[in-house]
Every structure is written in C-alpha cells, then in structure tokens.
Amino acid sequence: MTTSAASSYPSSNITYQPHTNSLYHNQILTTVTMVYTLVVHLYAKEDQESINKLIAKLQEASQVYTNDKECLGWFVMQDTKDPRAFTIVERYAHESSQKYHLENPYWQTFDKYVIPLLAKDMDLRRLNELVDDKSEQVRVEQDPKLWEEVKKHQTY
C-alpha cells in the first residue's frame, strides 16, 4: 500500500503515480492547464458475487459523481477479456475540482463497500490531459497529402 501526504485522498488502499504540472515544449517550460484526470484500476475477487456487487457500485457511483460540480465525466469500464478487471476514468475541470468529489457524502461509502470486493489494492494515476479544444494544432507529420487524406477520412 502506497499513499502520499500530498494526496487529496485520505490514507486508504490506493497506490498512485504522482503527476507533473508542466510540459517541456519548444525549449520552454510551460504550465499545463488542461483537464485533470484520475484513472483507477480495480481488480475484483474471483467469485461472481464480488464481481456483480462491484459492477453495481461502480454504476451507482458513476451516476452520482457525473453530476458533481466541475466533474466533466466519471466513466466506469470492465475489461473485455478479464471480467475481474475494471477501470474508472474521472475527468475534472481542474485539480482543485476534486474537492467537490471528496465533499460529496456518497464518497464516504465508496471505499467501505469496494475494498472488501477487491483481490488487490486500487491503482490510482493522476494525469493532466495534454490536448483540449483550446490547444494549438500540432503537426509532427509534415506530408500535406497525408493531412488531406485524414481530412477526407474524417468527413462524415
């Protein structure tokens, strides 16, 4: 079990990789102000009852948290090949937006219910999305014909 004093999440069975708030771009260090995202991997115990309970709790949590202030999306997924593997993707307007999530009374129920259903600790990753609708266009590939073909392909 790994936790961090800098973490907004209280001590629990969560491990995570710290994120960075900067991006090296064109030889200049610039601050990234993109969407703040949490990705959580969960692995259920092998019995079907644990899997079913976890599915129900994740569905319920998604329906609750999607409506939190400054939450841009709270998505839950089950692996296509391993029915015990789940992923949560939480998208927030800002890193500070987590406070609304953590202040939601529902949050107090989550770990208590979910942790006993898991075969191993949750794995939490904190990320800044690198592209949003305000980002400058990036063109690594320099072939204009390629971009024409891409545009045609994406025209519906």
Buried (B, 14 or more C-beta within 10 A) or exposed (E): EEBEEEBEBEEBBBBBEEBEEEEEEEEEEEEBEBBBBBBBBBBBBEEEEBBEBBBEBBEBBBEBBBEBEBBBEBBBEBEEEEEBBBBBBBBBEEBEBBBBBEEBEEBEBBBEBBBEBBEEBBBBBBBBEEEEEEEEEEEEEEEEEEEEEEEEEEEE
